[in-house]
Amino acid sequence: MGLEIAVVGAGSWGTSLADHLAKKGHQIRLWSHDPEVAGLIEANGENTKYLSGIKLSPRVVATSDLEVALKGAEVVLSVTPSQYVRDVMGRAAEFIDRDALLISASKGIETSTLKTMAEVFEDLLPSSIVERAAYLSGPSFALEVAREEPTAVAVASHSPEAAEEAQALFQTEYFRVYTNPDVKGVELGGALKNVIALAAGMTTGLGLGHNSLAALITRGLAEMSRLGVALGASPLTFSGLAGMGDLILTCTGGLSRNRSVGVALGEGRSLSEILEGMTMVVEGVETARATHALAERTGTEMPIVDEVYAVLFEDRSVGEAVENLMLRTPKAEHWQ
């Protein structure tokens, strides 16, 4: 018999994961902050706003009532955009069963506090829930998972038992899950790659080729690892699925929203104009703000992040940003 699972967040990723778990025989209550989206899912069996073209399992029931979604759930999957997690999970806290397995699939850093989602959970929820919470990350476009295309991800937890429980929950013949004890690294990898993907898109928007993109991805990974280590993560995590894997996907894949925004910036469009035309949240924009602040706080050198920040928030041209990166003082590839 399947589990009762609440999926909090009905964007493309939340909807795809809800459908994935429903196809394994679990009963899913999918919460949307927008009653119209919940109504469309119920009426059409499809999230036409965020995951159009994918017919959802009949085991997915949509609602805009948090209490209805959460009461009695044995597993709670948090998939809201990172800047809204504190508000949504703060309201959800009273309805979450103390024995429930909490899993986060949000990728970002809270800009107001510079905290990861694990640290936000610590502020909001009982320690009994937080200590065995799990964090899902890695290279995974929602649409491709919904189409059952082979995908590999990582799940991290401070509790080995919880990590294995989450692994078993998601594992299928097309969705392979690896465990990782490094919660900090897995969360940072999933967040920071979005900033580098903005830069990768900018190179494409400028009309630059593969040399530029390869250099950007490689040096971007170095910056991610450098900040991760400064914040207590394992450097090995950044060579894995939550680091290099997700970075490659988001920097090169046509379904990447962050890359697409970068392309438009490289083509000369303004950030405000780009975002006005989008229905989905682009996590990399606010994560760039948070990452820039974390780099300053920790004294970590992150020149790519600095230039992305300047393009987004200081009106620097993309061409000038590239020139600044290329004209930096030469140095050894590996340094502390």
NORCORLIN-V372948 format. One record per backbone hydrogen bond with DSSP energy under -0.5 kcal/mol. CO is the residue of the C=O (numbers start at 1). NH is the residue of the N-H. Records with the same first field share a line. If there is no record, write none. Layout:
BEGIN
CO = NH + NH
END
This chain:
BEGIN
3 = 5 + 27
4 = 74 + 75
5 = 7 + 29
6 = 8 + 77
7 = 9 + 31
8 = 79
11 = 15
12 = 16
13 = 17
14 = 18
15 = 19
16 = 20
17 = 21
18 = 22
19 = 23
20 = 24
21 = 24 + 26
22 = 25
26 = 28
27 = 5
28 = 30 + 61
29 = 7 + 31
30 = 63
31 = 9
33 = 35
34 = 37 + 38
35 = 39
36 = 40
37 = 41
38 = 42
39 = 43
40 = 44 + 46
41 = 45
45 = 56
46 = 48
47 = 51
51 = 54
53 = 55
57 = 60
59 = 28 + 61
61 = 30
63 = 32
64 = 66
65 = 69
66 = 70
67 = 71
70 = 73
74 = 101
75 = 6
76 = 78 + 103
77 = 8 + 79
78 = 105
81 = 84 + 85
82 = 85
84 = 88
85 = 89
86 = 90
87 = 91
88 = 92
89 = 93
92 = 95 + 96
93 = 96
97 = 100
100 = 102
101 = 76
102 = 134
103 = 78
104 = 136
106 = 108
110 = 113 + 114 + 115
115 = 110
116 = 120
117 = 121
118 = 122
119 = 123
120 = 123 + 124
121 = 124 + 125
126 = 129 + 130
127 = 131
129 = 132
130 = 133
133 = 158
134 = 104
135 = 156
137 = 154
138 = 140
141 = 145
142 = 146
143 = 147
144 = 149
145 = 148
151 = 176
153 = 178
154 = 137
155 = 180
156 = 135
158 = 160
159 = 163
160 = 164
161 = 165
162 = 166
163 = 167
164 = 168
165 = 169
166 = 170
167 = 171
174 = 151
175 = 172
176 = 153
178 = 155
180 = 157
181 = 183
182 = 186
183 = 187
184 = 188
185 = 189
186 = 190
187 = 191
188 = 192
189 = 193
191 = 194 + 195
192 = 195 + 196
193 = 197
194 = 198
195 = 199
196 = 200
197 = 201
198 = 202
199 = 203
200 = 204
201 = 205
202 = 206
203 = 208
204 = 207
209 = 213
210 = 214
211 = 215
212 = 216
213 = 217
214 = 218
215 = 219
216 = 220
217 = 221
218 = 222
219 = 223
220 = 224
221 = 225
222 = 226
223 = 227
224 = 228
225 = 229
226 = 230
227 = 231
228 = 233
229 = 232
234 = 237 + 238
235 = 238
236 = 239
237 = 240 + 243
238 = 244
240 = 243 + 245
241 = 246
243 = 247
244 = 248
245 = 249
246 = 250
247 = 251
248 = 252
249 = 253
253 = 256
255 = 257
256 = 260
257 = 261
258 = 262
259 = 263
260 = 264
261 = 265
262 = 266
263 = 267
264 = 269
265 = 268
270 = 274
271 = 275
272 = 276
273 = 277
274 = 277
275 = 278
281 = 283
282 = 285 + 286
283 = 287
284 = 288
285 = 289
286 = 290
287 = 291
288 = 292
289 = 293
290 = 294
291 = 295
292 = 296
293 = 297
294 = 298
295 = 299 + 300
300 = 302
302 = 306
303 = 307
304 = 308
305 = 309
306 = 310
307 = 311
308 = 312
309 = 313
310 = 314 + 316
317 = 321
318 = 322
319 = 323
320 = 324
321 = 325
322 = 326
323 = 327
325 = 328
333 = 335
END
